[in-house]
């Protein structure tokens, strides 16, 4: 069992540095993060809030916690609230003290529109879909869920799926986010990538709601990693990463293809004609969780916007996870 600060930080800093390389924008001497990392930070906020509330009151409400934290993100992006009754979310919370999180980065249209329509405490669920969209944003924010539920992979999958359904209603997106969360949970335990991916694929196959595409693409990706195809050609054989199952599969391919070579994987993730600013963070989460923060180029971390907040989020998740008593 290996659950420690270095690998929790590696997962989140890996995702954030990958995101910055894929987003490819600088300001004030910093590599800027996109909305993908912003939402990952708000995912940490929601999980930690739900954990603290559970330990005070004995009531576990992870999905509502995530929903209200994503509403905080909606506020940072629009300057308004989807519902006036959500005003309580503005009372406290470390994330709202960081001006960088109020910057509009990337498109994020699917999440913004879904959150805008989630009024009167009604939001998207697996049973009541908010739309039929399958973009990759829900995959890019799933890693913190996997870290928190490192000792409970079944819950990682369940909450990963439910977190996606808040904004993405297509089964492909929901299953892909669940896959990412459960994969990270197994990796955080110290399992080898092949074993973790096999367990995550098994979980996809056991799911009560099923769409074959995520599993098919991930298996194709693993197979391609064992061939001599160039990374660009292999990625093109999977897709462009504009939909969630392609993003999850390409990130998996890069992890298998490059192993512990974090820098090489991120370079490949940003060197193809596709959705690089979704592939790179998902890839960074996976490999960062495997190798730990010390294997991420230090200059990438030093240049990273909100690196300190990202590392602190990993530490908060580790503390909460260590004290997790189950549901």
Buried (B, 14 or more C-beta within 10 A) or exposed (E): EEBEBBBBBBBBBBBBBBBBBBBEBEEEEBBBBBBBBBBBBBBBBBBBBBBEBBEEEEEBBBBBBBBBBBBBBBBBBEEEBBEEEBEEBEEEBBBBEBEBBEBEBBEBEBBBBBBBEBBEEEBBBBEEBBBEBBBBBBBBBBBBBBBBBBBBBEBBBBBBBBBBBBBBBBBBBBBBBBBBBBBBBBBBBBBEBEEBBBBBBEBBEEBEEEBEBBBEBBBBBBEBBEEEBEBEEBBBBBBBBEBBBBBBBBBBBBBBBBBEBBBBBBBBBBEBEBBBBBBBBBBBBBBBBBBBBEBBEEEBBEBBBBBEBBBBBBEBBBBBBEEBEEE
